[in-house]
Amino acid sequence: MEQEVGLIGFGEAGSTFALAGGWAARAHVFDCKTDDAAARDAMIAAYARAHVPGARFLEDALSGVELVISLVTADQALAVAEAAAECIAPGAIYCDMNSVAPQTKQEAARAIEAAGGHYVDVAVMAPVNPARLSVPLLLSGGHADEAAARLVALGFANMRVVGEAVGRASSIKMIRSVMVKGIEALTAECVLAAEAAGVRDEVLASLDASEKARPWGERAEYNLERMLEHGLRRAAEMEEVVKTLEALGTGAAMTRGTVERQREIGALGVKIVPKGLAGKVAVINCPVIPAEAGISSGEVVA
């Protein structure tokens, strides 16, 4: 049996999912761009291409539906949840697929739950294209299992429930982004400077020569070990890198952050670095433990 879904937001993700899933007979769509005279015609045309009916008002899209999917810009996610709470059907599941902090999702959940709806935190873990309905999803919340079943009925094919706490799924996504988006930003900072200095090919070749593929757990442990042992020296070196980039005029925002983090961890003064990632994380999280406390190699600090 086909189910109805109220879809809020019809940008790249919303339109991609609707087209891939053939939601023409089951989706009620609302996008605030239809309230903008300059954008209204383009949005109505997008509805037509996906063969989905567009709602003039949010309450029209949510009226009587048992599943709601929110796919809006991050800065509008909470406001949209609060607006949806005013017209959501009792018992309806609200799947918040927006890329926002766990605290934002928890605040949105309070609004939906207070209105009698069931809030589910959904993290979209990869670009929606070209994966479309096979994009990996993480779900958390008290009704995550039911939401997963309903999303499967809509055609979604790659999801995992990660817990009952709203915010857990988004925590995974947000914290992962520290690395993924951070590497992107570091790449820009490095390559732009290399280009300005006329040494791009040499820098990239040097990175190829030194990079060794290994699991992220091993990489994380190695990186923390180097910072614990040599953070102060590396911070001093990175201060010189900042000077280099500033002289080139290409920007050093990421590198200044590296200076701060290297110095912070190096200043802990750990004399014997514990073995294992858990031990290294523990000693960083417990800076009050003096170096002379006799932490032996391999001992995990509680």
Residue pairs with C-beta under 8 A, 6 or more apart in sequence:
2 25
2 26
3 26
3 66
3 67
3 150
3 153
3 154
4 26
4 27
4 28
4 64
4 65
4 66
4 67
5 23
5 26
5 27
5 28
5 65
5 67
5 68
5 69
5 154
6 27
6 28
6 30
6 61
6 62
6 65
6 67
6 68
6 69
6 92
7 14
7 17
7 18
7 23
7 27
7 28
7 29
7 30
7 52
7 61
7 68
7 69
7 71
8 14
8 29
8 30
8 31
8 58
8 61
8 62
8 68
8 69
8 70
8 71
8 72
8 80
8 84
9 31
9 70
9 71
9 72
9 73
9 80
10 18
10 29
10 31
10 33
10 43
10 46
10 47
10 50
10 54
10 71
11 31
11 71
11 72
11 73
12 128
12 129
13 71
13 97
13 124
13 128
14 29
14 31
14 69
14 71
15 46
15 49
15 50
16 128
16 129
16 132
17 23
17 69
17 71
17 128
17 132
17 133
17 154
17 155
18 24
18 27
18 29
18 50
18 52
19 49
19 50
20 132
20 133
20 155
21 133
21 154
21 155
21 156
22 155
23 50
23 52
23 154
24 50
24 51
24 52
26 154
27 52
27 53
28 53
28 55
28 60
28 61
28 62
28 63
28 65
29 47
29 52
29 53
29 54
29 55
29 61
30 54
30 55
30 57
30 58
30 60
30 61
30 62
31 43
31 54
32 72
32 76
33 39
33 40
33 42
33 43
34 40
34 43
34 44
34 54
34 56
43 54
44 54
47 53
47 54
55 61
58 83
58 84
58 87
59 86
59 87
62 68
62 84
62 87
62 88
62 89
62 92
63 87
63 89
64 89
65 89
65 92
66 89
66 91
66 92
66 93
66 150
67 92
67 93
67 95
67 147
67 150
67 154
68 84
68 88
68 92
68 93
68 94
68 95
68 117
69 95
69 97
70 77
70 80
70 81
70 84
70 94
70 95
70 96
70 97
70 98
71 97
71 98
72 80
72 98
73 98
74 98
74 99
74 100
77 96
77 98
77 100
77 104
77 105
77 108
78 100
78 104
78 107
78 108
81 94
81 96
81 108
81 109
81 111
81 112
81 119
82 108
82 111
84 94
84 112
84 117
85 111
85 112
85 114
85 115
85 117
86 115
88 94
88 112
88 115
88 116
88 117
89 117
90 116
90 117
91 116
91 117
91 118
92 117
92 118
93 117
93 118
93 120
93 143
93 146
93 147
93 150
94 112
94 117
94 118
94 119
94 120
95 120
95 122
95 139
95 147
95 151
96 105
96 108
96 109
96 119
96 120
96 121
96 122
97 122
97 123
97 124
97 137
99 123
99 124
99 170
99 173
99 174
100 170
101 170
101 174
102 121
102 166
102 167
102 168
102 170
102 171
102 174
103 167
104 170
105 119
105 121
105 166
105 167
105 170
106 166
106 167
108 119
109 119
109 121
109 141
109 166
112 118
112 119
113 119
118 141
118 142
118 143
118 146
118 147
119 141
119 143
119 166
120 139
120 140
120 141
120 143
120 144
120 147
120 166
121 139
121 140
121 141
121 144
121 166
121 167
121 168
121 169
121 170
122 137
122 138
122 139
122 147
122 169
123 137
123 138
123 139
123 169
123 170
123 172
123 173
124 135
124 136
124 137
124 173
125 135
125 136
125 137
125 138
125 172
125 173
125 176
126 135
126 136
127 135
128 135
131 158
133 154
133 155
133 156
133 157
134 157
134 158
135 158
136 158
136 159
136 160
137 151
137 156
137 158
137 159
137 160
138 159
138 160
138 161
138 162
138 169
138 172
138 173
139 147
139 148
139 159
139 160
139 161
139 162
139 169
140 161
140 162
140 163
140 164
140 165
140 166
140 167
140 168
140 169
140 170
141 147
141 164
141 165
141 166
142 164
142 166
144 161
144 163
144 164
145 161
148 159
148 161
151 159
152 159
162 168
162 169
162 172
163 169
182 254
185 253
185 254
186 254
189 245
189 250
189 251
189 252
189 253
189 254
189 255
190 203
191 200
191 203
191 204
192 250
192 251
193 244
193 245
193 248
193 250
194 200
194 202
194 203
194 204
196 248
196 249
196 250
197 248
214 222
217 277
220 277
221 276
221 277
221 280
224 265
224 277
224 280
224 281
224 284
225 273
225 280
226 234
227 234
227 261
227 262
227 265
227 266
228 265
228 266
228 268
228 270
228 273
228 280
228 283
228 284
229 270
229 273
230 266
231 262
231 263
231 264
231 265
231 266
231 267
231 268
232 262
232 263
232 266
232 267
233 266
234 262
234 266
235 259
235 260
235 262
235 263
235 266
238 255
238 258
238 259
238 262
239 259
241 252
241 255
241 258
242 252
242 255
242 256
242 259
245 251
245 252
245 255
246 252
265 284
268 283
268 284
268 287
268 291
269 291
270 283
270 291
270 295
271 291
271 292
271 295
272 295
272 296
272 297
273 280
273 283
273 297
274 280
274 282
274 283
274 295
274 297
274 298
274 299
274 300
274 301
275 297
275 298
276 298
276 300
278 300
279 298
279 299
279 300
279 301
282 300
282 301
282 302
283 289
283 295
283 301
286 301
289 295
289 301
295 301
